[in-house]
């Protein structure tokens, strides 16, 4: 059955999207189209800092009141910052949608940026940065992005100690006032809601202030690094390579190749590295395909002495795909991806994020074209991409120090 989808760009510039469902649950998010990719090197982490501060209180609500008003209605509330956006969301019974809209809109319009709370939250983010460094899986994904890109993508979303120490209240307020304008925002809702009422709420509660957001410059590169560290027992490695941007038909070939290689227990590399050779417990992959940057990655956790062997096996398997992938296997992977696509739509909060990113990448309606786009992937495009991997890739490994 075709989803009941609605979209409108309002007079004040905000985009409202809704996938209407009959179940009495609703997931709702206000998102601003500003994230790490829009930050200069000197202000890296400011989007994430603002996200934290918007939960610390408004002119009429304390941090405790924000949490209580949503959670006492059964709400699950949270937020996230990515390279492309910053979002504030809540999932709750649809009968209390008005509460979610009221509280979340207050947060994105009227944050206090209290000086005392700001300094407290700066310390929290410092701990988040330390945690990222000390957690091998987080650290290696931060580092592989640095091995793929220069410029603004050379520093992680949370920033570093230098940038976070340089961001004061004035800079936070200036950035917030510049970025958090209706024309840069999306209200995304999945669940039992009335589209006209959503639009009316936004028209009444947001002005027509406009501003412009620009992607910062960055360059693509390929780099291989091995870092040694005391106190760890396992080697963690990532191999990644640039692929076509979202909007390019070949980006779907990249997604197909990712599933074929390392997404699931039936994938080629899981079978080759774990099942046949017992060289790892975790063998995973993914396609990070976005509007302004895109790459596929393979992650493996293994012993230090097996790092080079695993790397060799990964590259060899890509070469095998370039030579022997056939229409039968490709069709099976496509069918797997379509089934996963429909399963991903089941949970309203996940579907809200799906539609939100589809809108950021061009048009939320394109999400519903996924099946057609996957079935349209050509065998030669997947084989061609697989054949290019060995010629240009980035590699990062965090290994135990002897």
N, C-alpha and C positions, 0 to 999 in steps of 0.2 A: 504494500500500500504506500502510495506517495505521501511523504511527510507534509503536514500543513505548515508551510513556511511563509513568513511575512518579513518584509524589509522596507524601510523608508529612511531617507535622509531628510531631516526636519529643517525648518527655516533657520534655526539657530546653528545648524551645521552638524549636530550629532546624528550618528547613524543608529537606528534601532532595529534589531533583528530578533525574531521570535520563531521557534519551532514549537507549535502548540501541541500539547499532549493531554489526554483525558485523565491520567493518573493525578491524584491530588498532591503532587510534589512539584516544586519549582526550583530551578537553579538560575541564579541571576548574577550578572557581573557588570560593573562599570570598568571599562578599560581605556587607558590613554595610549595612543600609538607612539610611545616614547620608551626606549630601553637602552641597553648598553651600546648598541650600534650607533646611537645618536649622540653619545657623550664624547667630549674631548678627552685627551689623555690626562689633563690636569684635574678634571672633574669626575673621573671614572668612579662609579659606585654611587653617584648622586641619585639616580633613579631608584635604586634599591634602598637608599637611605630615606628618600621621600616615602616609599612604600611603608617602611617601618613606622615612620612618624605619623602617617595618616591613621594608624590604629591607636595613637597615644592621646587622642582627645580633640574635640572641636570646641567651638564657642559655647555650645549648649550641652555637650556630653563629655564626660570623662572617659578614659580608656575602659574603666570598669563598667560604665553605663553602656558603652558601645557593645561590649561582650555580653552583658546581661540582657539587653533588649533583644538581641538576636538568639542567644542560646536558650533563654527562658521560653522561647517559642519553638524550641527543638531545632534551631538552626545550627548548621555546621558552617563556620565562617573562617575565611583565610584569604591570602593574597599571594601573588607571585610577581617576580620581575624576570623578564627574559631579554634577549638582545633586541627584540622587536616591540615589546609592549610591557606595561605594568598594569596589573588587574587586581580588583578587589571583589570578592565573590561570596555568595552565601547560598546554601541549599536548605530549604525548609518547606513546611506544609504550604501549599498554594493559598490557603485561606489567609495566611499572614504575609503575602507578597508585599502588601503596602508597608509593612514594618521594614522589610528588607530594603525596599526602594528608599524609604525615608532615611534610614540609618546610613546606607551606603552612599547616597547622594550627599548627605551632610558631610561625610568623611572626605569626599572628593571635591567639595566646594569650600569647606570652612575649617580646615585643620589649624590648630593653634601654634604648632611648632614651638611648644614651651621649651625655654632654654634649659631648664633643669632636666626635663625628660629627654631632650635632645642629647645631652651629654651622657645620660644613662644609656640611651640606645646606641650611641657611638661605641660604648664599651661592649655592648651585646654583639655588634657587627664585627668588632675586633675578634671576639671569640669565634664568630662564624668564619672569619678568614683563617684563624688558626685551625679550626676544625677541618676546613677544606684542605689545608696543607697537610694535616696529620692523617687524613683519611685517604689511603692510596687511590681508591676508585674515583673520588672527587678530584684529587690532585692531578691524576693523569688526564682526565678529560679537560681540565683547565689548561694543562700544558700542551695537549695535542692541538687545541685551538690556537695557541701561541705559535705552534710549529707550522700551522696552515696559513696564518695571517699576520701581517704587520699592522701598525697604526692602532686605532682605537680598540681593535679586537685582541691586542697583545696583553691586555689586563683583564682579569676576570670580572664578572658582573658585580661582585661585592666590593671591587676596588682593592687597594692595598693600604698599608699603614700610612704611607705618605699622602695619598689622595684623600683618604678619610680624615686625616688630621687637618687637612687644608679646607675642608668644607664646613663653613660656619652657618649660623642661622640665616644671615643675609643671603648667602648663596642659595640655600635651600628655598627660601621664600621667593627669590627672583626666578629660579628655575621653575618652581611650582606655578607661579603666576604667568610665566611665559608659555608653559606647556599644557597645563590643565584647562584648556579651552574646549567648548562643546564641539567645535569643528575637528578637534583631534581625538574625540572620544567616541566610544561605542557602548551601547547598552545591549548586552546579549542575554536572552532569556530562553530557557527550554523548560516547558511544563504547561500546567493549566493556567494560562493567563490570557487576558483580553488585549489584543494588539492596539486598538484605539485608545484604551486606557493607559497603556504604557507610553504611547506617543503624547497623550495629553499631559501626563506627569512630567515628561521631559520638557515640553514646551512651557509649562507653568513654572518649573523650578530651575531652569538654566537660561542664562542670558545669551546674547548673540556675540559675545566676545570671540574674536578669531586670532589665531597665531599660526606660525609656520614652523615645522620641524624638518631639519635636514639630516640626512645620513652623513656621518663623518667619513673621511677618506681612509681607506685601508687597502693594502696590496696583498695579493695571493703569493704564497711561497710554498716550498716543500723543504722540510728539514727533519733530520733524524737525531734523536738525543737519547742517551742512556744516563739516568741519574741513580747514584748509589745512596743508600740510606741505612743507618744503623737502626736496630730495633724492629725490623720487619722480617718475616720468614718467607713470604711469597713474592714472586716477581709479578708485576701487573704491567701489561703492555697494550698499546692501542696503535693500530695502523689505520690511516685515514687518507682519503683522496678527494679532490674537488670534483663536483658533478654539476649538471645543469641546474640553473636557478628555477625556482617555482615560476610557473607560467610558460616555461619551455616544455614542449611535449616530451623531450628526452629526459626530463626530471622523473617521469614515471618509469622509465627504463632503469634509472638509478634505484628507485624504490623496489622494483622487481628484483634487481640484482642483490640488494641488501637482504631481502627475505630468503632468496635462494642460497645465499652464502652463510648467513649466521643468525637468522631469526627463528629460533625454535629447535627442538630436538631432531627434527628431520632434515635440518639444513646441512649443506655439504661440509662446512667446516666443523660443525658439532660432531658429525659422523667421523670425519677424518682425524681430528685432533683429540677428541675425548673418547669416542666409542672404539675406534680402531687402535689408537696408540696410547690411550690413557695418560695423556700429557697434561690434562687440565680438568678442573671441575667446571668452571664457568667459561663458556664460549658464547659470546653475544655480539650482535651487530645492530646497526640502525642507519637510517638515512635522515640527516639533519638538513632538510630542503626548505629554504626560505626565500623571501623576495630578493634579498640583497647578498646572501651568501648561502652556499650549499656544499655539503660533503657527506660521504659515507664513511662509516667506521667499523672496525672489528676490534673487539676487546677479548683478551684472554688472560686468565690468571694461571701461572705455571711456576715451575722451579727456575731458579736463576740460570742453571746450566742448560735449560731448554729454550731460552729466549730466542736465540738465533735459529734454532731448529723450527720453532713455531712460526717465526716470521717467514722462513723459507717455505713452509707448508702453506701458509696463507697465500703467498705470491704464486706458488705452483698451482694452487686450486683456481685462482683467477685465470691463469693461463689455460688450464683444462677447460674452464667454462667457455673461454674464447674459441676453443677448438671443437668441443664436443656437445655443447648445449643443443638440444633439439626441440622441435615443436611440442612433443609430448610432455617433456619435463616443464617447459615454459607454461604450457596450458595448466598443468597441475599447480604450479606456483601461483598463477593468476587466480585460479579458483580458491586457493587457500587465502589469498589476500582479500578477495571479495567477501569470503565468509568472515574473516577477521574484521573487516570494515563494518559489516552489519552487527556483529557482536559489540564493537566499540560504541555503537549508537545507543545501546541499551541503557546505560547509566546517564542520567540527565546532566550531571556535572561534567562528565567527559565530553558529552555531545556539545555542551555549551562552549567548552574550550575548542573543540573541533571547528565549530562555526565561527568563533571569534578569530581564530588564526586564518581561516579561509577568507574572512572579510579583510583582514590586514594584508593578505597576499593578493587581494584583488576584488573578490566578490564572494560572499558567504554562499551564494547559490551554487558556486562551482563545487562545493563539497558533495552535492548530490550527483555530480557527474563523474565521481570517482570510478565507478564500475565501468563505465564506457571508456574512460581514459586508460584504465589498467588493461582491459581487453584489447585496446588499440595499440599496445606496446609491441614493437616488431622484434623478432628474433635477432636480426642483424644489429639492432641498436644495443641490445643487452650484451651481445658477444663483443661488439666494438668497444664498449665501455670497459668490459672485463679485460680486454687485451691491452688497454692503456694503463692499467693500474701499476704494473711493474716499471713503467717509464716515468711515472711521476706520483710519488706518495710521500706522506709525512709519517714519522714513526716516533713514539715516545715509550720508554720503558722505565719503570721505577723498580730497582732491584736491591736485594739485601747487600749491604757492604760486608766484605769478607773480614 
